[in-house]
C-alpha cells in the first residue's frame, strides 16, 4: 500500500466500547479505490463512523472511507428511481428527493449516516412495522471487490451476492452506489399523538393495535426503578395530508463529544425521567411537528450521548415474539430487582420482515435498552443473554458491541449459511472488521 494514500489515527466505535489505532484511506476516484483495494491485504469500509459496534475498523484492516463518493448519479421522476453513491448522507439524499415529494421511509436515526452504512446494516426507522427495513427500497447495488472487480447486484443479477450484501455489515466488498425505489410523501410535517401508559403491558397493547393504522409508532418508557418500570408514553406520528413547499434542511454538523466526566447516574436519570414524563402529561396530546424532529429525534439532542462520558454506553436492541414478550419481561424484572442496573433508555416498537443471514429483521416486537457502561450493568446484561434461547430473542450485533461469539451463534440461526456463502464468494476473506473477527463471521 502506497503510504501517501493512508493515514494512521485512533478510532472508536460510537458506543466507545472499543478504541484502536487504525490505518485508513479516503479515495476520491474509482480508479484510486481500485488501486488501493488491489494493494491491500485486508479491507473494511467506513462512512460517518456512527455505528454503535466497531463495524468499520480493525487492527489488521485498512478502513476505506467512502464519504467522497457522495454524488447523485441518476434520477427518474416518472419511475421514482434514484441512483446515488454510497458516501452520500441521508441529509443530502432527502434535500434532493423531498423537493419532488419523494423519499424512502426506512431512515436511520441520524441525518449524517451514509447510504452505504445504512445498506450494510440493513437499517430500519420508526416505520419498520409497515415499511420494514431499507432492504425493501433497494433496487440494485454497484459493488467493488478486490478479487471480483465491479459487480452489479440486484434480484435479477448476482442475486445471492445481493442478498449477502444488504445487511452483510460490509463483508462482501465496497458498496459504491445504490439505486432506490422512492415513495411519494404527502407532506413534510407530521401530526404527533401521544398516549400516557401506566406499564409496559399497556404500552405493548397500544403499539400492536396502532401499528396497522400508522407507519410511525414507538414508545418511551421509564426504567429508573421497579415501581415505575414501563410507565411512559407511546408516540404515534402521522404524515399530514396538506402538502406544503419543501424548505431545504440546513447543513448538519455532528455534535457528539463525550464529556470528560459522566453525568448520567441513578439520580440524574430519575430526575430527568420525572420531569420529562410530567412535561408530557401537561402538554397537548396532539401537535404538529416538523420532519427533522420526527425522523431524526437525536439531532439537536446529542448531549444525551455526551452525558455518558468517555466510557460510553451499551445499547441492547432485541427482537422478540409478542406471545413471549410478557414472560420475558417478568424474568427481566426479577433480574432487575436483583442486580439493579442503570438504564437511561427503554423503548418499544413493532417490526416487520424476514430474518435471514445476519440481518436484524423479523415480524416481532423490538425492545431497546441503553445502559451506562459499568461492570454491574455488564453482569446484568450477561444474565439477560442467558434468556435469549428460551424466548427465541434476536439481539442486534450492530447495536450491541458486547455480544459474544457463543451468543451470536445460538441466536443467529442463519449465520452459518451466511459464513459459508461468504467464504465461497471470498475464500480469502478480504473484508473484515473488528466485530466480524470477534464473532468469527
Protein Blocks (a to p, Z undefined) as FASTA:
>chain_A
ZZklpccdddddfklmaccdddddddfbfklmmmmmmmpfbdcddfelpafbafkbcfkb
ccddfklmccdfbdcfknopacddfkbcfklmmmmmmmnopacfbdcfbfkbcfklmmmn
opadfklmmnopmklmpmbdcdddfklopadddfknoklmmmmmnoplopnbccfbdcdd
ddddfbfcdcddddddfbfklmmmmmmmmmmmpcbdcddddfkbfklgoiacdddddddf
bdcddddddddddfbdcdfbdfbdfklmmmmmmmmmmmmmmmcfbdcddfklmmmmmgop
lmmmmmnomnlpadddddddfklmmmmmmmmmmmmmmnopadfbdcddddedddehjbcc
dddddddddddddfklmmmmmmmmmmmmmnopacdfklmmmbcfklmmmmmmmlmmmmmm
mmmmmmnomaacfklmmnoZZ
